[in-house]
Amino acid sequence: MTLSSYSTYDALGLAALVRAREVSPRELVETAFARLDEMNPLLNAVVHTRREAALKEADEILGGNGGSGIDSGDSARPFAGVPFLLKDISQALGGEPLTSGALLMKSNIAKRDSNYVARIRRGGFIPLGHTNTPEFGLKNITEPLLHGPARNPWNPAHSPGGSSGGAAAAVAAGIVPAAGASDGGGSIRIPASFTGLFGLKPTRGRTPVGPGAGRQWQGASIDFALTRTVRDSAAMLDLLQVVQPEAAFQTPLYPGVYLDDLLLPRQRKLRIAYTTASPVGTPVSEEAVQAVLKTVKWLESEGYAVEEKLSPVNGVRLMENYYTMNAGEVSAMFLSLESGMGRKIAASEVDIVTWVLAEAGKQVSAAEFVHSLHEWDVAAAQMAALMERFDLYITPANADSAPKVGELTQTPDEIKQLLEVSSLSKEGQRRMIYEMFEPSLTYTPFTQLANLTGQPAMSVPVHLTAEGLPIGVQVMASKGREDLLLQLAACLEQSPLWVGMQGNPLFA
């Protein structure tokens, strides 16, 4: 298989070629690594590979069904033989490095496959390695001290976003058709928007990663994937959705089949609300506004009733509570790491953002943390009331196209000021955290809401800026209604709005 033909297929397309014996899993893995070798020196999307193990697994795929190989009825393995990349945080592959993008974790080796990875492998995917991520997934850009910055295939001077930035760059560059990702505040939708991909964040509890790890960021964070096509995400949701009795959060299984239901005729036109206003009062670029408005215009032309409606949630207060969770989680993580290391962690060993959150988390009381989580529930109730009137809620995915690499990384002077965090009062630390994140929040103020309410949300690639960079539109639905999102995305995918990889200079 040639590199150019390989990159034209999505994951389901490649799996169909394997089932038809038109290509072998080994050929796909070899081609994926050839594409990786060509693109990764420029993009720094992939930070660890497992070539020999992946090729061995590719050879074993054909003998998987009791020696009879893959057949067309192998519904349990819809992606048999397809190359895949995992995110270098939470998506552990037994015996392989898992660094979380952190200097502290540079020598960490995973003891076993995570639940997510086990299900991915049972579906037939062949993991090639892990993708770049910011330290502990705490940023909306991917520029860790350990691995260096990932770059955007549309323009390598720009970031692919984060925290699933390496995954987005790998898929947008045609290294793999889909890659593992996670989303704790927009980390699937943000890079999807910046790189022209389809990015779905499922409902809280839809794809739990336990046992023993089901409360990621108090339920704000989920594991899923980044894909080029809607049908790949639909099929992956069919593969990954599960009810785990031991999971902290559970969502009933979807009664249908997401992939089969993509093109079901709607019984009625959906009720849709939209806004282009930043929930935290920051600027929204004209390009992001136009992306929403032209989507709204297309929906109206298709007969949908669309109404402009501001978010009912206090966005600034939402972010303050989000940062309280971040600080508490990072501080708790430090306690665990320090217990294992037998010593204290120094500021020089971590990114400054990690350090500030860890120090501030020491002053967050249990009562404050619980109250903060209560305000998540208030926001969820406010959005549930809105969703009683509307089926879908549309916003920009990001407030602008991708920032340049280095643009949002703290300068030496800023780092010096942030190192004073320990000397500040509790209120001073909270102000410092908000101001520290404000430049990056200005780019991405829309995505965190769905994480805290638990709703499903997606970024659809429907706009190219005048500079030739993609920017997505976000759509949210009520909990459990990924089917509505996927069906709308499938319609948009067939519309003139869909950007996909058209115009991506590194994809062809």
Protein Blocks (a to p, Z undefined) as FASTA:
>chain_A
ZZklmmmpcfklmmmmmmnopacfklmmmmmmmmmmmmmmmnomafbdcfklmmmmmmmm
mmmngonapafklmmlmmgoiacdddfehiacehiacekopaklmmgccfbdcfklmmmm
mnopacfbdcdddehhlacbdcdfklopaddfklmkbcebjfklmmmmmmmnomambdcd
ddfeopmmmmmmmnopacddddehklccbehilmgghhlaccddddfbfklmmmmmmmmg
ccdfkbmbdcdddfbdfklmmmgccfbdcdddddfbdfklpacdfklmmmmmmmmmmmmm
nopacdddddfbdfklmmmmmmmmmmmmmmmmmmmmmmmnopacdfklpcfklmmmmmmm
mmmcfklmmmmmmmmmmmmmmmmmmmmmpmbdcddfbfbdcddehklpccfklmmmmmmm
mmpcfklmmmmmmmmmmmmmmmmmmlmmmmmnopacddddfbdcfkopacdddddddehi
lmmmmmmmmmmmmpmklnmlnoiaklZZ
